[in-house]
Amino acid sequence: MSPVRTAPAELTAGDAELRTRYLNEVLGLLYPSPCRTDGSPGTPIAEYLVVPDARRPKLLVPSGSRRVAAAAVRRYAEPQSRSAKLKREAVVAAVRTGASGVLLRDRIRVTGPFSHSIDGHLSEALGRELSVSVHIGPARANRKPVLQLIGPDGDTFGFGKLGAGPLTQALVRAETAALTSLAHSGLTKLIVPRVLHAGQWRGLEVLVQSALPVWLPRAPLSQRRLVAAMLDIAGCCGYTTGALSGSLYWHDLRARLAELADRPEGVALASAAELLVQRSGDIVFRYGAWHGDWAPWNMANIADGLLVWDWERFASGVPLGFDAVHHELQRRIQSTDDAKDAVEATVKRSAELLAPFGVPVAGRDVTALLYLVDLATRYLTDRQAEAGARLGVLGTWLLPVLIRRVEEL
């Protein structure tokens, strides 16, 4: 049942190449014909600075206003290291002082009818003047254009997401539904964005949500506060209990695995899942909701509360504790180059991670391993490897640990 020899081939395209290719795709979505993005003469719509450059695009910054440009860079993302923070501040200083022409040489000029552009659509839908900053993320099957919406005074008031294909359209719709539901769920331990606008535009699924104040000073996050927030989400749609074998969760997961039966990795996952359910026996599990992608980069702890965003994977009826295991795994992956070791270390901590969620002692390893099955099923269903995702080739990190751990239970 080894998953390694049947895993997809190693990825060959580099991140820079994939980002450049994706940049052109995004520009075509945001500024469809008769708009032009090649600098052709015409009515100006926008001009972007490409950060850091056109070969490694990560951010498109509107250049019309220094204040707006500085806000776009400063509120793009929270740097993960001192060197990254220094680089960001250098770019901020350059755009604020007008020296961006020296540091940022690559520009994109957009011309054409304003009404045919994403700028025009969002201005009309939201009833306000705005500038758009575009985030160019790393290759993933679920990658989609993410827009930072900035007012004339430099205030970031919203973020937009655009679903272009079947997967990303479904995810944008799912996040819209999740945020709408959570707005009325009575959460007290965390803060989530509000839906400002949702609809369709030129074949794209559009969601605009309020901007959470992630730029405010961060406060230390205790494990107690994190768990309390996860439990707040877990109970927002109510709880159910019962053995895995008769649960709606297992019925749904089994159906998702059946759709992967034509792939060796899918067969290995299905076998592992069946074995897990068999060995869980009559253990009574509790089921609730989960965020679905509760990672360190999707949250920020400030003095006024815990901010959590990116709700496109939100779901109910899953075994309690999935969010805790996911957060631990993503935290470890973020801090190491050895994703396989991150999986191993996460599973070893399952008892400690799941105790606050009331998971029976006998069911904690099962819960952690079932989460890995769920995550791997998501990766295969989304075809992350084919999209060039860094961790898309599951046979190099997740599957070996999962299969061995299930067989050792």
NORURLIN-V216489 format. One record per helix or strand of 2 or more residues. SS is the DSSP state (hx for helix, st for strand). FROM is the first residue (numbers start at 1). LEN is the number of residues. If there is no record, write none. Layout:
ss: <SS:SS>
from: <FROM:FROM>
len: <LEN:LEN>
//
This chain:
ss: <hx:st:st:hx:hx:hx:st:hx:hx:st:st:st:hx:st:st:hx:st:hx:hx:hx:st:hx:st:st:st:hx:hx:hx:hx:hx:hx:hx>
from: <15:44:59:66:82:100:107:114:118:131:145:156:166:195:204:223:240:244:248:264:285:296:299:305:315:322:339:350:361:384:394:398>
len: <16:8:4:9:16:4:5:3:9:5:6:8:17:7:7:12:3:3:11:17:6:3:4:4:5:13:10:6:22:4:3:11>
//
